[in-house]
């Protein structure tokens, strides 16, 4: 089974990555090569086998829901690409003309 | 970090004089650049974090400092831990100290090279599918991957959370044991760290191999294994048998499926973990005049290297609607089978012995254009993480080109003590047998 180029483009969009046409072809080639290889897992019968998402059989430990000091806002903001008044700044999400009333 | 290390060294000197020094006083340690150190640049080998300074330190770093170890620097690595050759760093490759034309292994290649070249006595790395053991083998040093849950990952930048573990490089079992003792144990900031007592690994060293059952899986010794690695393993087995251990022939038929299961699971988890690098909270941002989504795409496409993008693409695909069951779920089920296979094997032996890598270090550039070929070099290291088991690579002489050979021991969960004891034994006896 081969993943069509359109599908690869869609996956890139989901992953928030953008590629030019040449890159898209290269990534598509590698993706198909790897998917061909991992197809060998189908040689194994896994009916009635439970999946492993963690090797730890216990549920995560619980702790008291107490308020603790966390990192100071200033420290955390220090390396942000853009911030203002203790908030991260991002490009405009809602357009001012039209859009929501 | 040099100045602060010198300052710390003077302080530790005073503590030693006053008889109040920590257990790792004077130990020179290098730290893989995937671990956060407060106010120190933490790049993870990536352009997207080129200017990032962590506002906090990883738990393992705090624990090393508490015992008066001297952290002298950060080491280069494959970007986000993704690679087997250290050629995937945004800051250039690491070269093998035994031959600069060859790779040091990856992804913790810088840490392995630092210990091999005696720039540091020990180093921390991280091992998701072999990223400590494989470079240790290629650089002729010890490389331990502890049991999943033994060591806190707080402050370790996440690649694949069900597999990632902090590991240790050293020249000998004693140093490795001391560092493991210092960094192990429960940490409330990592819910996967296990709340159990930490054995005194360093004082427990010393063993008699009489009665020890060492398992040798037939699947590890088929085509593709370099002849001089096979020879070293045979010599080692003979030595162990002569001294009273028994070599058990065992079978791990799922070995051949490990890479497929591993790459599906680790890329799926990576695609999710790396979603946080979006140019909003930390790292670099590519400012565009367009909308938020465009900023995300540009930041990520220019900030991540080729291998990272390849794995995000594969991971996003196998988690997407319509393919989840066929790929990701299937791999998780095979993971269950691999765990069962190890459980059964440990009914017949105390430890499993085999090669760490199919070949010694290959040349820079040799496999970089063929990702699949690169992945296949991880065949012996990916299954222990899938089962959450501890494993160690021990240096075992050189091949005909003078490149180091690594032998791997794998033990049941939380049996690092046994691994370190046998490692010490092998290192002592191989010297006297000139192996």
Interface residues (C-beta under 8 A of the other chain):
Chain A: X3 X8 X11 X12 X14 X15 X16 X17 X18 X19 X27 X30 X31 X33 X34 X35 X37 X38 X40 X41 X42 X43 X44 X46 X49 X50 X51 X52 X53 X54 X55 X56 X60 X61 X63 X71 X75 X76 X78 X79 X80 X81 X82 X88 X90 X91 X92 X93
Chain B: X51 X52 X53 X55 X56 X148 X149 X162 X188 X191 X192 X194 X195 X254 X256 X257 X259 X260 X261 X263 X264 X271 X275 X278 X279 X280 X281 X282 X283 X284 X285 X287 X288 X290 X291 X292 X293 X294 X295 X296 X297 X298 X300 X301 X304 X309 X310 X312 X313 X314 X316 X317 X320 X327 X329 X330 X331 X332 X333 X334 X335 X336 X337 X339 X371 X372 X375 X386 X387 X388 X413
